[in-house]
Structures are given as structure tokens and as C-alpha cells.
């Protein structure tokens, strides 16, 4: 009964491929997030959804497209993967945008 | 210059020592978070504060809104406290979290 889960945990793929990372939370939270942690361990927000609606969209290439089929899920689809996309991607959720965030375990993406 | 600066970047201390990690920020905020990232990569939220001081076990977090500064203290440090501690501020208005670069803490037995 993990609160925020992500699949897969590891993803190794070739440049140019399309891949998806899934995130699910069973906390009943309204807001979900995607963060990218680069090789220097610096975290940066990518997207935020509230009740399936996009509320934060940082300067992220449009090869990245979040999809929220319901408020418990926020998936991240990445087209035409590039070497620079290699990072750890964290999903998180909170009850409201102003509340404490709960993080998933992260998905380590390596693009070869 | 990052909007959120942490110091020190790395800190090594002996078990039992009192630890202080600092965070300074340059934007207007609605709240500040302290997070812990374990060596395995998992991230846990430790504190969220917008004024004053909070305590949880051996951890204490303080914030001075006027000086735009926060500190995280660990009393009676233990090797299991070894982790990266990350400060993040929530911007007033858009509620977006901006992260510091983290402080890597190593506690030696």
C-alpha cells in the first residue's frame, strides 16, 4: 500500500524512442506533480495538475506531455527521447497545492 | 544565482554532534519546505513552515521571513541521519516549489 507509486523504477532506452512513466497515488489527493532531478541532483518542477487540470507547466520541451486520466493518476509521456532527458523523474502529490507533498520512489531514465 | 541557496554543500560530522544546515532565498514565499533524500534516492518531506519554528524528534526547523532565511538543525546526530537535505520554497501566487541544490550530510560513527 505505497502512497505514491511510479512505474517503471528503471528505464533504459535508445535515443529517438517514445516512452511513458506512470504515477498513481492512493492518498485521495487533488494535486499531482512531476519533477526532474538531473545528474547534479538538482530538482526542478515540470508539471502540476489539480483535479486533472494542468496548473503549472514549466519551460519543458513539448516532447514531454503529461496525461491525467483521473485525479489519482498522472502519467508522463516523452517523445523522441534525447540524451539530455537522462535523469530521475519524481512524481508527487498533495491534498492542495499549498500542502505537504508526498513523493514517489522515482524513475531512473537512461537514454543511450 | 539560484533563487534558493543552501550552505554548506557538504557536511561531515561525528555522531552526536549538533548539525545546522542553512537556506537563504530571494523571492516572496508562502511557505518553505525541508526535504530529506535518502542514499537510495527516496524523498521525504520533513517540514513545511511559513513562520517561527517546528520540531519533530531530533529535528528542528526555523524560519525568519524578514531575513529570508531558514535553518534545519539536527540534535544528537546519528549515522542514519546521513542523507541529502533539500530546502524548497513555495512562491507566493503560483505555489510552485523551487529547490535548493541540497546539502549532503555524512555522520561518522
Interface residues (C-beta under 8 A of the other chain):
Chain A: X33 X40 X41 X42 X43 X44 X45 X48 X56 X58 X88 X90 X92 X97 X98 X99 X100 X101 X102 X103 X105 X106 X108
Chain B: X30 X31 X33 X35 X37 X41 X42 X43 X44 X45 X48 X84 X86 X88 X90 X94 X95 X96 X97 X98 X99 X101 X102
